[in-house]
Amino acid sequence: MTVLNVDPSPCRKRVKKYVKNACSVKTVKKRLPIIEWLPKYKSEYIIQDIIAGITVGLTAIPQGIAYALIAGLPPEHGLYASLTSGVVYVFFGSCYNVTVGPTAILAAMTARYVSNYSIDFAILAAFLSGVMILVMGVLHLGFLVEFISMPVISGFTTAAALQIAASQLKSLFGTSGSSGNYFSESVYNFAINIKTVKLWEPVLGFSTVGMLLLLRKMGQGCNRTDGIIKQTRWFMSLSRNAIVVIIGMIITYILKVTWDTEPLAIIGDIGSGLPEFTWPPFSTTVRNETLSFTDMLSVLGPGSIALPLVAILESVAIAKAFAEGGRIDATQEMIALGLCNIIGSFGQSMPITGSFTRTALNHVSGVVTPAGGVTKVLLIIVALTYLTSTFYYIPKASLAGLIITAMFSMIDYKILGRLWRNSKRELVVLSITMIVCLFSGLEYGMIAGIIIEAVVLLYNVSRPTVTPNVIKTEKGDIMIVPLTESVSYCAAEHVRKAVLKAASFISDTVIIIDGTNLNNMDFTVASNLMLVVKDLEKKSKLILLLNFNLYLKNLCVDIDPSSHNKFVYAENVLDLPEAFPKSV
């Protein structure tokens, strides 16, 4: 018996090279950015980072509470999410402007599992999303989100904004009944309970909306380096979310003390103290029924895939928007986001991603390094430790007004007009995505949009443009059939039929399949081309293959060796009659 000795050195060299690169100082600094920026930290950065951290923290606290309520979670879980993710991102984040935490869209996507089942599903969703994002980051699979087109994203975000706003109608008007998990359900529940509308909730809610718009306008034209008055206007404008919530709390407290009653619905008790760190729930009990990990996965369904994709999409897009020169390390951002969700799930966090609102605040506040996130984290720790009894008086109407105002900026009105004028097909894709989101759920709408775009893409790939044209020369007519840059197997039959159809309308004409622009075709396409050559030869017609590159020529010749003399090369088609057989 002969023993085949295989030299393992090439494989060993590759493994050694990979391990060496993975353990190099350069890679460690790249994957743990705090090692890179912390030694370069300067004392003059401290004030700027503290100001930015306080500004973001004053927004993160009311938004965290509001988004937890959207998800159907106790308010403190929104603060837990901002706390744990904020700590992790300081170490692993590559973009100093970005701030991560709970967002309205992820909260809305999580809500149906919490309302129908239990809190454990939100925590497990965070863990699973983190694992998937981390794996995608390590394997450099971030390009997958590029398959989600702009119309699908726009339809999804518009539907999410409408759904979130509709879910707040109950709190805004103080109606009874359920708020609903979908837009259609929320609107229906509001309509059937319209007679239960209270007086003070809509007054406070709409006043909150008006105050937010006024405070935002008040800060226009002001920045941190202006005089004291403009500085004050600038800071009040940036802190408007915290201001309206504090005013709502004061009003609620005064009414309670004065009238010894609570005319406004309030969020009530909030768990105080830091989160208890424990394993994510891999089983749970719902209505006295124990659900295993497999049962929980089946309940999450498409959401277990849609959630991390949306999280990646939001975070990477925000990082690109605020990174210097638009250059970011997408892989590192995904690794950081994955770790934020995984570690956060051990601290009872809901799913998180990058927040556009808070990142924009961080940027305009003049943050210099990721250390700005430390101040935000400290502010949240103070809030969880000492201020939870104060948060008891936050009125739900104020939070509803805050959320609805934030939803205004999520709707892209301009894209509708642009698509109507330029691409009605993409407008249809946007509309279908939005309708499915509103009536079936956000994750299903996104999946529907992606599938439709994929079908359209596959159809276009399977139907490349094949436009034969005839050139008359002194030595006879030439029919040229140009091929596109790439022809895949699904287009093989289409190309074959197009060539045969064109040949059926002519006689005594040289047919040239022009491969000048063709860079790639697979075995199926090459086989079909050889069948076309044979079919036309049986009909006594001459067919030539022009300017095919050497690889493609060899592929065709390997399939049909007799086709070797069919390949010709010329810079100008008009030069080809010189190369024709004398019989032509």
C-alpha positions as CSV (number, residue, x, y, z in Angstrom):
1,M,0.0,0.0,0.0
2,T,1.3,3.4,-1.0
3,V,1.1,6.1,1.6
4,L,0.5,9.6,0.2
5,N,2.5,12.1,2.1
6,V,1.0,15.5,2.1
7,D,3.1,18.4,3.0
8,P,1.2,20.2,5.8
9,S,3.5,23.2,5.7
10,P,1.2,25.5,3.5
11,C,-1.8,24.9,5.9
12,R,0.4,25.4,8.9
13,K,1.8,28.6,7.5
14,R,-1.7,30.0,6.9
15,V,-2.9,29.1,10.4
16,K,0.3,30.6,11.9
17,K,-0.1,33.7,9.8
18,Y,-3.7,34.1,10.9
19,V,-2.9,33.6,14.6
20,K,0.0,36.0,14.4
21,N,-2.2,38.7,12.8
22,A,-5.0,38.1,15.3
23,C,-2.6,38.4,18.2
24,S,-0.6,41.3,16.9
25,V,-0.5,44.7,18.8
26,K,-2.1,46.3,15.7
27,T,-5.1,44.0,15.8
28,V,-5.6,44.2,19.5
29,K,-5.6,48.1,19.3
30,K,-8.1,47.8,16.4
31,R,-10.4,45.5,18.2
32,L,-10.0,47.3,21.6
33,P,-10.0,51.0,20.6
34,I,-9.8,52.3,24.2
35,I,-6.1,51.2,24.1
36,E,-5.5,53.5,21.2
37,W,-7.3,56.7,22.4
38,L,-7.0,56.6,26.2
39,P,-3.2,57.1,26.3
40,K,-3.6,60.1,24.0
41,Y,-6.3,61.7,26.2
42,K,-5.6,65.3,27.1
43,S,-6.8,67.3,30.1
44,E,-8.5,69.9,27.9
45,Y,-10.9,67.2,26.6
46,I,-12.4,66.7,30.0
47,I,-14.8,69.7,30.1
48,Q,-16.1,69.1,26.5
49,D,-16.7,65.4,27.2
50,I,-18.5,66.1,30.5
51,I,-20.8,68.7,28.9
52,A,-21.6,66.3,26.0
53,G,-22.1,63.4,28.5
54,I,-24.5,65.4,30.6
55,T,-26.4,66.6,27.6
56,V,-26.8,63.1,26.2
57,G,-27.6,61.7,29.6
58,L,-30.5,64.2,30.1
59,T,-32.0,62.9,26.9
60,A,-31.1,59.2,27.4
61,I,-33.0,59.0,30.7
62,P,-36.4,60.1,29.6
63,Q,-36.0,58.3,26.2
64,G,-34.9,55.1,27.9
65,I,-38.0,55.2,30.1
66,A,-40.2,56.0,27.1
67,Y,-38.8,53.3,24.9
68,A,-39.1,50.7,27.7
69,L,-42.8,51.5,27.9
70,I,-43.1,51.2,24.1
71,A,-41.6,47.7,24.4
72,G,-44.1,46.9,27.2
73,L,-41.2,46.6,29.8
74,P,-40.9,48.2,33.2
75,P,-39.3,51.6,32.9
76,E,-36.1,50.7,34.5
77,H,-35.2,48.3,31.7
78,G,-34.7,51.2,29.4
79,L,-32.2,52.7,31.8
80,Y,-30.5,49.3,32.2
81,A,-30.0,49.1,28.4
82,S,-28.4,52.6,28.3
83,L,-26.2,51.7,31.2
84,T,-24.7,48.4,30.1
85,S,-24.4,49.4,26.4
86,G,-22.8,52.7,27.4
87,V,-20.1,51.0,29.4
88,V,-19.3,48.4,26.7
89,Y,-19.2,50.9,23.9
90,V,-16.6,53.1,25.7
91,F,-14.2,50.1,25.4
92,F,-15.1,48.7,22.0
93,G,-16.7,51.5,20.0
94,S,-14.7,52.9,17.1
95,C,-16.7,56.1,16.5
96,Y,-16.5,58.6,19.4
97,N,-19.6,60.4,18.3
98,V,-21.9,57.4,18.5
99,T,-24.0,56.7,21.5
100,V,-25.9,53.4,21.8
101,G,-29.0,52.4,23.7
102,P,-32.6,51.6,23.2
103,T,-34.3,53.0,20.2
104,A,-38.0,53.4,19.2
105,I,-37.8,51.0,16.3
106,L,-36.2,48.1,18.2
107,A,-38.6,48.8,21.1
108,A,-41.6,48.6,18.8
109,M,-40.3,45.3,17.3
110,T,-39.8,43.9,20.8
111,A,-43.2,44.9,22.1
112,R,-45.3,42.1,20.6
113,Y,-43.3,39.4,22.4
114,V,-43.4,41.2,25.7
115,S,-47.1,42.0,25.6
116,N,-48.1,38.5,24.5
117,Y,-45.6,36.6,26.6
118,S,-43.2,38.0,29.1
119,I,-40.2,40.3,29.8
120,D,-37.8,37.4,29.3
121,F,-38.4,37.5,25.6
122,A,-37.0,41.0,25.3
123,I,-33.8,40.0,27.3
124,L,-33.4,36.8,25.2
125,A,-33.9,38.8,22.0
126,A,-31.1,41.1,23.1
127,F,-28.8,38.1,23.7
128,L,-29.6,36.4,20.4
129,S,-29.3,39.6,18.4
130,G,-25.9,40.3,20.0
131,V,-24.6,36.8,19.2
132,M,-25.8,37.1,15.5
133,I,-24.3,40.6,15.1
134,L,-21.0,39.5,16.7
135,V,-20.7,36.5,14.4
136,M,-21.5,38.6,11.4
137,G,-18.9,41.1,12.4
138,V,-16.2,38.4,13.0
139,L,-17.0,36.8,9.6
140,H,-17.2,40.2,7.8
141,L,-20.8,39.6,6.8
142,G,-21.9,43.2,7.2
143,F,-22.4,43.5,3.4
144,L,-25.6,41.5,3.8
145,V,-27.4,44.7,5.0
146,E,-26.6,46.2,1.6
147,F,-29.3,44.0,0.1
148,I,-31.8,46.1,1.9
149,S,-32.7,48.9,-0.6
150,M,-33.4,52.5,0.3
151,P,-37.2,52.2,-0.6
152,V,-37.5,49.2,1.8
153,I,-35.7,51.1,4.5
154,S,-37.8,54.2,4.0
155,G,-41.0,52.1,4.0
156,F,-39.9,50.3,7.1
157,T,-39.0,53.4,9.1
158,T,-42.1,55.3,8.0
159,A,-44.3,52.4,9.1
160,A,-42.3,52.1,12.3
161,A,-42.9,55.8,13.0
162,L,-46.6,55.5,12.4
163,Q,-46.9,52.4,14.5
164,I,-45.0,53.9,17.4
165,A,-47.1,57.1,17.2
166,A,-50.3,55.1,17.0
167,S,-49.3,53.0,20.1
168,Q,-49.1,56.3,22.0
169,L,-52.6,57.4,21.3
170,K,-53.8,55.6,24.4
171,S,-51.4,57.5,26.7
172,L,-51.9,60.8,24.8
173,F,-55.7,60.8,25.2
174,G,-55.9,58.7,28.4
175,T,-58.3,56.1,26.8
176,S,-58.9,52.7,28.3
177,G,-58.2,49.4,26.6
178,S,-55.1,48.0,24.9
179,S,-52.7,50.2,22.9
180,G,-52.3,47.4,20.3
181,N,-49.2,45.7,18.8
182,Y,-49.7,46.9,15.2
183,F,-50.6,50.2,13.7
184,S,-54.0,48.9,12.5
185,E,-54.7,47.3,15.9
186,S,-53.7,50.5,17.7
187,V,-55.9,52.7,15.6
188,Y,-58.9,50.3,15.9
189,N,-58.5,50.1,19.7
190,F,-58.4,53.9,19.9
191,A,-61.5,54.2,17.7
192,I,-63.6,51.8,19.8
193,N,-62.5,53.5,23.1
194,I,-62.8,57.1,21.8
195,K,-65.6,57.8,24.3
196,T,-63.2,57.2,27.2
197,V,-60.9,60.1,26.3
198,K,-60.0,62.2,29.4
199,L,-59.4,65.9,29.6
200,W,-56.0,66.5,31.2
201,E,-54.0,63.9,29.3
202,P,-54.5,65.4,25.8
203,V,-54.0,68.9,27.2
204,L,-50.6,67.9,28.7
205,G,-49.6,65.8,25.8
206,F,-50.2,68.4,23.1
207,S,-48.7,71.0,25.3
208,T,-45.6,68.8,25.5
209,V,-45.4,68.6,21.7
210,G,-45.8,72.3,21.4
211,M,-43.1,73.0,24.0
212,L,-40.7,70.6,22.4
213,L,-41.1,72.3,19.0
214,L,-40.7,75.7,20.6
215,L,-37.5,74.7,22.5
216,R,-36.0,73.2,19.4
217,K,-36.7,76.4,17.5
218,M,-35.3,78.5,20.4
219,G,-31.9,76.8,20.0
220,Q,-31.5,77.6,16.2
221,G,-28.5,79.8,15.5
222,C,-27.0,79.2,18.9
223,N,-24.0,77.1,19.9
224,R,-21.8,76.4,22.9
225,T,-19.2,79.1,22.1
226,D,-21.7,82.0,22.0
227,G,-22.5,84.5,24.8
228,I,-24.2,83.4,28.0
229,I,-27.7,84.0,26.8
230,K,-27.2,82.1,23.5
231,Q,-25.4,79.4,25.5
232,T,-28.4,79.0,27.8
233,R,-30.7,78.8,24.8
234,W,-28.5,76.2,23.2
235,F,-28.3,74.0,26.3
236,M,-32.1,74.3,26.9
237,S,-32.8,73.3,23.3
238,L,-30.5,70.3,23.5
239,S,-32.0,69.3,26.9
240,R,-35.6,69.8,25.8
241,N,-36.6,66.2,26.3
242,A,-35.6,66.3,30.0
243,I,-37.1,69.7,30.5
244,V,-40.6,68.7,29.3
245,V,-40.5,65.6,31.4
246,I,-39.4,67.5,34.5
247,I,-42.2,70.1,33.9
248,G,-44.7,67.2,33.6
249,M,-43.4,65.7,36.8
250,I,-43.8,69.0,38.6
251,I,-47.4,69.5,37.4
252,T,-48.3,66.0,38.5
253,Y,-46.8,66.4,41.9
254,I,-48.5,69.8,42.5
255,L,-51.9,68.3,41.5
256,K,-51.4,65.4,43.8
257,V,-50.4,67.6,46.7
258,T,-53.1,70.2,46.1
259,W,-56.0,67.9,45.3
260,D,-54.8,64.7,47.0
261,T,-55.5,62.8,43.8
262,E,-53.8,61.8,40.6
263,P,-55.8,63.2,37.7
264,L,-53.0,62.2,35.2
265,A,-51.8,58.7,34.5
266,I,-48.3,58.2,35.7
267,I,-45.6,55.6,35.1
268,G,-45.6,54.7,38.8
269,D,-42.9,52.7,40.6
270,I,-39.5,52.2,39.0
271,G,-37.2,49.6,40.3
272,S,-34.3,51.3,42.1
273,G,-30.7,50.3,42.1
274,L,-28.4,48.8,39.5
275,P,-29.5,45.8,37.5
276,E,-28.9,42.3,38.8
277,F,-26.5,40.5,36.6
278,T,-27.4,37.0,35.7
279,W,-27.7,34.6,32.8
280,P,-30.2,35.5,30.1
281,P,-33.4,33.5,30.4
282,F,-33.2,30.4,28.2
283,S,-36.6,29.2,29.5
284,T,-39.5,31.1,31.0
285,T,-43.0,30.6,32.4
286,V,-46.0,32.2,30.6
287,R,-49.5,31.8,32.1
288,N,-48.4,28.8,34.2
289,E,-46.8,27.1,31.2
290,T,-43.1,26.5,31.1
291,L,-41.5,27.3,27.7
292,S,-38.1,25.8,26.8
293,F,-35.4,27.6,24.8
294,T,-36.7,25.9,21.6
295,D,-40.2,27.2,22.4
296,M,-38.9,30.7,22.9
297,L,-37.1,30.6,19.6
298,S,-40.2,29.5,17.8
299,V,-42.1,32.4,19.4
300,L,-39.5,34.9,18.3
301,G,-39.6,33.6,14.8
302,P,-38.5,36.0,12.0
303,G,-37.9,38.6,14.7
304,S,-34.7,36.8,15.7
305,I,-33.3,37.6,12.3
306,A,-35.0,41.0,11.6
307,L,-33.9,42.5,14.9
308,P,-30.1,42.2,14.5
309,L,-30.4,43.3,10.8
310,V,-32.2,46.5,11.8
311,A,-29.8,47.1,14.6
312,I,-26.8,46.7,12.3
313,L,-28.5,48.9,9.7
314,E,-29.1,51.7,12.2
315,S,-25.8,51.6,13.9
316,V,-23.6,51.4,10.8
317,A,-25.6,54.1,9.1
318,I,-25.3,56.4,12.1
319,A,-21.5,55.7,12.5
320,K,-21.0,56.5,8.8
321,A,-23.0,59.8,9.1
322,F,-20.9,61.1,12.1
323,A,-17.5,59.5,11.5
324,E,-14.7,61.8,10.3
325,G,-14.7,61.7,6.5
326,G,-17.5,59.1,6.6
327,R,-14.8,56.3,7.1
328,I,-15.6,53.7,9.8
329,D,-14.5,50.2,10.6
330,A,-17.9,48.5,10.0
331,T,-16.5,45.2,11.4
332,Q,-15.5,46.8,14.7
333,E,-18.8,48.6,15.0
334,M,-20.6,45.3,14.6
335,I,-18.4,43.6,17.1
336,A,-19.0,46.5,19.6
337,L,-22.8,46.4,19.0
338,G,-22.8,42.6,19.3
339,L,-21.0,42.8,22.7
340,C,-23.2,45.6,23.9
341,N,-26.3,43.4,23.3
342,I,-24.7,40.2,24.7
343,I,-23.3,41.7,27.9
344,G,-26.4,43.9,28.2
345,S,-28.6,40.8,28.2
346,F,-26.8,39.6,31.4
347,G,-27.9,43.0,32.9
348,Q,-31.6,42.7,31.9
349,S,-31.2,44.9,28.9
350,M,-33.6,45.2,26.0
351,P,-32.2,45.1,22.4
352,I,-30.1,48.2,21.6
353,T,-28.4,49.9,18.7
354,G,-27.0,53.3,17.8
355,S,-29.3,56.2,18.4
356,F,-29.5,58.9,15.8
357,T,-31.0,61.5,18.2
358,R,-28.5,61.0,21.0
359,T,-25.6,60.7,18.6
360,A,-26.5,64.0,17.0
361,L,-26.7,65.6,20.4
362,N,-23.3,64.1,21.3
363,H,-21.9,65.6,18.1
364,V,-23.2,69.1,18.5
365,S,-22.3,69.1,22.2
366,G,-18.7,68.9,21.2
367,V,-17.7,65.5,22.4
368,V,-14.0,64.7,21.7
369,T,-13.6,61.1,22.8
370,P,-15.7,58.1,23.8
371,A,-15.1,59.2,27.4
372,G,-18.1,61.4,27.0
373,G,-20.1,58.2,27.4
374,V,-18.6,57.7,30.9
375,T,-20.4,60.9,32.1
376,K,-23.7,59.6,30.6
377,V,-23.3,56.3,32.3
378,L,-22.6,58.0,35.7
379,L,-25.7,60.2,35.3
380,I,-27.8,57.0,34.6
381,I,-26.3,55.3,37.7
382,V,-27.3,58.4,39.8
383,A,-30.8,58.3,38.3
384,L,-31.2,54.5,39.1
385,T,-29.8,54.9,42.6
386,Y,-31.3,58.1,43.9
387,L,-34.0,59.4,41.5
388,T,-36.3,56.5,40.9
389,S,-38.8,57.7,43.5
390,T,-38.9,61.1,41.6
391,F,-39.6,59.3,38.3
392,Y,-42.8,57.9,39.9
393,Y,-44.5,61.2,38.9
394,I,-43.6,61.2,35.2
395,P,-46.9,61.5,33.4
396,K,-47.5,59.1,30.5
397,A,-49.0,61.9,28.4
398,S,-45.6,63.8,28.6
399,L,-43.8,60.7,27.4
400,A,-46.4,60.2,24.6
401,G,-45.9,63.7,23.4
402,L,-42.1,63.3,23.5
403,I,-42.3,60.0,21.5
404,I,-44.7,61.3,18.9
405,T,-42.6,64.4,18.4
406,A,-39.5,62.2,17.9
407,M,-41.4,60.2,15.2
408,F,-41.8,63.3,13.0
409,S,-38.2,63.2,12.0
410,M,-38.3,59.5,11.1
411,I,-40.7,60.0,8.2
412,D,-39.1,60.8,4.8
413,Y,-41.7,62.7,3.0
414,K,-39.5,63.8,0.1
415,I,-38.7,60.3,-1.1
416,L,-42.3,59.7,-2.1
417,G,-42.3,62.5,-4.6
418,R,-38.9,61.5,-6.0
419,L,-39.9,57.9,-6.5
420,W,-43.2,59.0,-8.1
421,R,-41.3,61.1,-10.6
422,N,-38.4,58.8,-11.3
423,S,-39.1,55.2,-10.3
424,K,-42.7,54.0,-9.8
425,R,-41.5,50.4,-9.4
426,E,-39.5,51.3,-6.3
427,L,-42.5,53.3,-5.0
428,V,-44.5,50.1,-5.2
429,V,-41.8,48.3,-3.2
430,L,-41.9,51.1,-0.6
431,S,-45.7,51.0,-0.4
432,I,-45.9,47.2,-0.1
433,T,-43.2,47.2,2.6
434,M,-45.1,49.9,4.6
435,I,-48.5,48.3,4.2
436,V,-47.2,44.9,5.4
437,C,-45.4,46.5,8.3
438,L,-48.5,48.4,9.4
439,F,-50.9,45.5,9.2
440,S,-48.8,42.4,9.9
441,G,-45.7,43.6,11.8
442,L,-42.5,45.4,11.2
443,E,-40.3,42.4,10.8
444,Y,-42.7,40.8,8.2
445,G,-42.8,44.1,6.3
446,M,-39.0,44.2,6.1
447,I,-38.9,40.6,5.0
448,A,-41.6,41.2,2.3
449,G,-39.7,44.2,1.0
450,I,-36.4,42.3,0.8
451,I,-38.1,39.4,-1.0
452,I,-39.7,41.7,-3.5
453,E,-36.5,43.4,-4.2
454,A,-34.7,40.1,-4.5
455,V,-37.3,38.8,-7.0
456,V,-36.9,42.0,-9.1
457,L,-33.1,41.7,-8.9
458,L,-33.2,38.0,-10.0
459,Y,-35.6,38.8,-12.8
460,N,-33.3,41.6,-14.1
461,V,-30.3,39.2,-13.9
462,S,-32.2,36.5,-15.7
463,R,-33.2,38.9,-18.5
464,P,-30.1,40.8,-19.6
465,T,-30.5,43.1,-22.5
466,V,-29.8,41.3,-25.8
467,T,-30.3,43.7,-28.6
468,P,-29.1,42.4,-32.0
469,N,-28.3,45.0,-34.7
470,V,-27.3,44.5,-38.3
471,I,-24.3,46.3,-40.0
472,K,-24.1,46.3,-43.7
473,T,-20.7,45.9,-45.3
474,E,-19.3,45.5,-48.8
475,K,-18.7,41.8,-48.1
476,G,-22.2,41.2,-46.7
477,D,-24.4,41.9,-43.7
478,I,-23.2,41.3,-40.2
479,M,-25.6,40.7,-37.3
480,I,-24.0,41.5,-34.0
481,V,-25.5,40.2,-30.7
482,P,-23.7,41.9,-27.8
483,L,-23.5,40.3,-24.4
484,T,-23.5,42.2,-21.1
485,E,-20.6,42.2,-18.6
486,S,-21.9,39.1,-16.7
487,V,-24.3,36.4,-17.8
488,S,-25.5,33.9,-15.1
489,Y,-27.0,30.5,-15.5
490,C,-30.6,31.8,-15.0
491,A,-30.1,34.0,-18.1
492,A,-28.7,31.1,-20.3
493,E,-32.1,30.1,-21.9
494,H,-33.0,33.8,-22.4
495,V,-29.8,34.5,-24.3
496,R,-30.1,31.3,-26.4
497,K,-33.7,32.2,-27.4
498,A,-32.7,35.8,-28.2
499,V,-29.9,34.7,-30.6
500,L,-32.1,32.0,-32.3
501,K,-35.0,34.5,-32.7
502,A,-32.7,37.1,-34.2
503,A,-31.2,34.5,-36.6
504,S,-34.7,33.4,-37.8
505,F,-35.4,36.7,-39.4
506,I,-32.2,36.8,-41.6
507,S,-30.5,34.8,-44.3
508,D,-27.0,34.8,-45.8
509,T,-25.8,36.9,-42.8
510,V,-22.9,36.4,-40.5
511,I,-24.0,36.2,-36.9
512,I,-21.5,37.5,-34.4
513,I,-21.9,37.0,-30.6
514,D,-19.9,39.9,-29.2
515,G,-18.1,39.0,-26.0
516,T,-16.0,42.2,-25.8
517,N,-17.7,43.4,-22.6
518,L,-18.3,39.8,-21.2
519,N,-16.2,39.2,-18.2
520,N,-18.0,36.3,-16.6
521,M,-20.4,33.5,-17.6
522,D,-20.9,30.1,-16.0
523,F,-20.9,26.6,-17.4
524,T,-24.7,26.6,-18.1
525,V,-24.4,29.7,-20.3
526,A,-21.3,28.4,-22.1
527,S,-23.2,25.1,-22.8
528,N,-26.2,27.0,-24.2
529,L,-23.9,29.1,-26.5
530,M,-22.4,25.9,-27.9
531,L,-25.9,24.5,-28.6
532,V,-26.7,27.8,-30.4
533,V,-23.6,27.4,-32.6
534,K,-24.6,23.8,-33.5
535,D,-28.3,24.7,-34.2
536,L,-27.3,27.5,-36.5
537,E,-24.7,25.4,-38.3
538,K,-27.4,22.8,-39.0
539,K,-29.3,25.6,-40.8
540,S,-26.1,26.5,-42.8
541,K,-25.6,29.8,-41.0
542,L,-22.2,31.1,-40.0
543,I,-21.8,32.1,-36.3
544,L,-18.6,33.6,-34.8
545,L,-17.7,34.4,-31.2
546,L,-16.0,37.8,-31.0
547,N,-13.4,38.9,-28.5
548,F,-14.1,36.3,-25.8
549,N,-11.3,36.3,-23.1
550,L,-9.0,33.3,-22.9
551,Y,-10.8,31.8,-19.8
552,L,-14.2,31.9,-21.4
553,K,-12.9,30.6,-24.7
554,N,-11.2,27.7,-23.1
555,L,-14.5,26.9,-21.2
556,C,-16.4,26.8,-24.5
557,V,-13.8,24.8,-26.3
558,D,-13.7,22.3,-23.5
559,I,-17.5,21.8,-23.9
560,D,-17.3,21.6,-27.7
561,P,-13.7,21.2,-29.1
562,S,-15.0,21.8,-32.7
563,S,-15.9,25.4,-31.8
564,H,-12.2,26.4,-31.6
565,N,-12.3,28.0,-35.0
566,K,-15.4,30.0,-34.2
567,F,-13.5,32.5,-32.0
568,V,-12.2,35.6,-33.7
569,Y,-10.6,38.8,-32.4
570,A,-10.8,42.3,-33.9
571,E,-10.8,45.9,-32.5
572,N,-13.3,46.9,-35.1
573,V,-16.3,44.8,-36.3
574,L,-15.8,46.1,-39.8
575,D,-12.4,44.4,-40.0
576,L,-14.1,41.0,-39.5
577,P,-15.0,40.3,-43.2
578,E,-11.3,40.0,-43.8
579,A,-11.2,37.0,-41.5
580,F,-14.3,35.3,-42.9
581,P,-13.9,32.0,-44.9
582,K,-13.8,32.6,-48.6
583,S,-17.1,30.9,-49.0
584,V,-18.8,33.8,-47.4
